């Protein structure tokens, strides 16, 4: 709990500094640059007080829609132009809005005319002393006054993903099929970008011919900056102080994530795996994550690791885990394993599910080519994968180990 309190203090102080230097910050007598949500109202004007109230009501209405019968059309109406909520990309939104978690507003502050930042957190509502006050996530979104207010009778504010709100302040560089967004002091390496562009075009032709593009590729120099851009300021389950596994196991610390149907956020200029995953999720939205991630890892590797590195690490891991039964995906669904490069240094801790998927994809391509992989993308369950491959359920464990 002490770790959480320290982490929250650091998060809120970091949040006080916007990426956009030109943004206006409402000052406070309590903390310069950061105004607590329950500020003494004498420090703000009535107009701003009304704006804060409307932003809070907007967010509370949106959160409540996840525990009511609200349809998706109404839910999208809370957002600028009906845009998707990128925060749901984390754990499908369950981490943020489920009924056994309490969602609290920590801070609302003015960034500019008609634009506010909202910082919220989720706390566990599970019974027991160990869960009392347990903070799980801290995240932020923008709220913009873009809708008619009807003389104050209606709420003119709509929510906006933090990543979308920051894009105008970044430098845009276009390549064929890819739009890079980066900080002004970060120059896009043309050779690397050209190679990623060629990779993406080939992948689109094979797996996503209807993708209209372009891919929005946002690059930040560090993991921490990527996380701030994503809107997820703190996640107890991925924080290295709180989690049993951490991606920060070497100097090659990596961040890569897809958002919506066209955006990749990474601290690598050549994140082929996530570019492929974005395209697959766009073209095959109902495909099993195991196959989506397997195709992406087979073709794109993982950060600077090749598929060969991934396969070697998977082979070594399973050789030491002979008791692990792979015939049921429940047995390994939440497992992650260390993956090392040719130098033997562990570069990442990667979910086992996607690595097994990559080995299945390689086998399928070798046996019957691209068409069989597309049939795997149409499977609705783990068992369906092996029915499609003609593997009896009793042979699944031996089959997976055998193709390595």
ChimeraX attribute file (.defattr): number of C-alpha atoms within 10 A of each C-alpha:
attribute: neighborCount
match mode: 1-to-1
recipient: residues
	/A:1	12
	/A:2	7
	/A:3	9
	/A:4	17
	/A:5	12
	/A:6	10
	/A:7	17
	/A:8	18
	/A:9	11
	/A:10	11
	/A:11	16
	/A:12	17
	/A:13	12
	/A:14	13
	/A:15	18
	/A:16	16
	/A:17	13
	/A:18	15
	/A:19	15
	/A:20	14
	/A:21	8
	/A:22	10
	/A:23	14
	/A:24	16
	/A:25	19
	/A:26	18
	/A:27	15
	/A:28	16
	/A:29	11
	/A:30	11
	/A:31	11
	/A:32	11
	/A:33	17
	/A:34	22
	/A:35	22
	/A:36	15
	/A:37	15
	/A:38	10
	/A:39	15
	/A:40	12
	/A:41	10
	/A:42	8
	/A:43	14
	/A:44	15
	/A:45	10
	/A:46	11
	/A:47	9
	/A:48	16
	/A:49	15
	/A:50	13
	/A:51	24
	/A:52	22
	/A:53	13
	/A:54	20
	/A:55	27
	/A:56	19
	/A:57	14
	/A:58	19
	/A:59	22
	/A:60	14
	/A:61	13
	/A:62	20
	/A:63	18
	/A:64	16
	/A:65	16
	/A:66	18
	/A:67	11
	/A:68	8
	/A:69	8
	/A:70	12
	/A:71	10
	/A:72	11
	/A:73	9
	/A:74	12
	/A:75	18
	/A:76	17
	/A:77	14
	/A:78	22
	/A:79	22
	/A:80	19
	/A:81	13
	/A:82	16
	/A:83	15
	/A:84	19
	/A:85	19
	/A:86	21
	/A:87	22
	/A:88	15
	/A:89	15
	/A:90	14
	/A:91	9
	/A:92	11
	/A:93	14
	/A:94	15
	/A:95	21
	/A:96	24
	/A:97	19
	/A:98	16
	/A:99	14
	/A:100	14
	/A:101	19
	/A:102	17
	/A:103	23
	/A:104	15
	/A:105	19
	/A:106	17
	/A:107	20
	/A:108	27
	/A:109	26
	/A:110	23
	/A:111	19
	/A:112	14
	/A:113	10
	/A:114	14
	/A:115	22
	/A:116	25
	/A:117	25
	/A:118	22
	/A:119	22
	/A:120	19
	/A:121	23
	/A:122	23
	/A:123	20
	/A:124	19
	/A:125	16
	/A:126	14
	/A:127	9
	/A:128	7
	/A:129	8
	/A:130	9
	/A:131	13
	/A:132	13
	/A:133	14
	/A:134	18
	/A:135	21
	/A:136	18
	/A:137	20
	/A:138	25
	/A:139	24
	/A:140	25
	/A:141	25
	/A:142	27
	/A:143	32
	/A:144	22
	/A:145	19
	/A:146	16
	/A:147	13
	/A:148	12
	/A:149	12
	/A:150	9
	/A:151	8
	/A:152	11
	/A:153	8
	/A:154	11
	/A:155	20
	/A:156	20
	/A:157	27
	/A:158	23
	/A:159	29
	/A:160	25
	/A:161	21
	/A:162	23
	/A:163	21
	/A:164	16
	/A:165	16
	/A:166	16
	/A:167	17
	/A:168	11
	/A:169	15
	/A:170	17
	/A:171	16
	/A:172	17
	/A:173	15
	/A:174	14
	/A:175	15
	/A:176	15
	/A:177	16
	/A:178	23
	/A:179	19
	/A:180	19
	/A:181	23
	/A:182	22
	/A:183	17
	/A:184	10
	/A:185	7
	/A:186	12
	/A:187	10
	/A:188	18
	/A:189	10
	/A:190	12
	/A:191	9
	/A:192	11
	/A:193	20
	/A:194	16
	/A:195	12
	/A:196	22
	/A:197	21
	/A:198	15
	/A:199	17
	/A:200	22
	/A:201	15
	/A:202	13
	/A:203	19
	/A:204	19
	/A:205	11
	/A:206	12
	/A:207	20
	/A:208	19
	/A:209	13
	/A:210	11
	/A:211	16
	/A:212	10
	/A:213	15
	/A:214	14
	/A:215	22
	/A:216	22
	/A:217	24
	/A:218	24
	/A:219	26
	/A:220	22
	/A:221	15
	/A:222	14
	/A:223	17
	/A:224	14
	/A:225	16
	/A:226	23
	/A:227	21
	/A:228	21
	/A:229	23
	/A:230	24
	/A:231	20
	/A:232	20
	/A:233	24
	/A:234	21
	/A:235	20
	/A:236	16
	/A:237	15
	/A:238	13
	/A:239	15
	/A:240	14
	/A:241	13
	/A:242	13
	/A:243	11
	/A:244	9
	/A:245	19
	/A:246	18
	/A:247	18
	/A:248	17
	/A:249	16
	/A:250	11
	/A:251	9
	/A:252	15
	/A:253	16
	/A:254	21
	/A:255	22
	/A:256	20
	/A:257	20
	/A:258	22
	/A:259	19
	/A:260	16
	/A:261	18
	/A:262	19
	/A:263	23
	/A:264	22
	/A:265	25
	/A:266	25
	/A:267	22
	/A:268	20
	/A:269	21
	/A:270	22
	/A:271	24
	/A:272	24
	/A:273	22
	/A:274	25
	/A:275	28
	/A:276	28
	/A:277	24
	/A:278	25
	/A:279	27
	/A:280	26
	/A:281	20
	/A:282	17
	/A:283	17
	/A:284	17
	/A:285	15
	/A:286	14
	/A:287	20
	/A:288	20
	/A:289	17
	/A:290	24
	/A:291	28
	/A:292	25
	/A:293	28
	/A:294	25
	/A:295	28
	/A:296	27
	/A:297	28
	/A:298	24
	/A:299	20
	/A:300	26
	/A:301	24
	/A:302	23
	/A:303	23
	/A:304	17
	/A:305	17
	/A:306	17
	/A:307	20
	/A:308	13
	/A:309	18
	/A:310	23
	/A:311	20
	/A:312	15
	/A:313	20
	/A:314	21
	/A:315	17
	/A:316	12
	/A:317	15
	/A:318	16
	/A:319	12
	/A:320	9
	/A:321	10
	/A:322	11
	/A:323	8
	/A:324	13
	/A:325	14
	/A:326	19
	/A:327	19
	/A:328	14
	/A:329	14
	/A:330	11
	/A:331	11
	/A:332	15
	/A:333	13
	/A:334	10
	/A:335	13
	/A:336	17
	/A:337	18
	/A:338	20
	/A:339	24
	/A:340	19
	/A:341	17
	/A:342	11
	/A:343	7
	/A:344	10
	/A:345	14
	/A:346	19
	/A:347	23
	/A:348	24
	/A:349	17
	/A:350	18
	/A:351	18
	/A:352	18
	/A:353	20
	/A:354	22
	/A:355	27
	/A:356	22
	/A:357	24
	/A:358	25
	/A:359	23
	/A:360	26
	/A:361	28
	/A:362	19
	/A:363	18
	/A:364	19
	/A:365	13
	/A:366	11
	/A:367	11
	/A:368	11
	/A:369	13
	/A:370	14
	/A:371	12
	/A:372	18
	/A:373	22
	/A:374	18
	/A:375	14
	/A:376	24
	/A:377	22
	/A:378	18
	/A:379	18
	/A:380	12
	/A:381	14
	/A:382	16
	/A:383	16
	/A:384	15
	/A:385	21
	/A:386	19
	/A:387	14
	/A:388	14
	/A:389	17
	/A:390	9
	/A:391	14
	/A:392	11
	/A:393	14
	/A:394	9
	/A:395	12
	/A:396	17
	/A:397	15
	/A:398	12
	/A:399	17
	/A:400	17
	/A:401	16
	/A:402	9
	/A:403	11
	/A:404	16
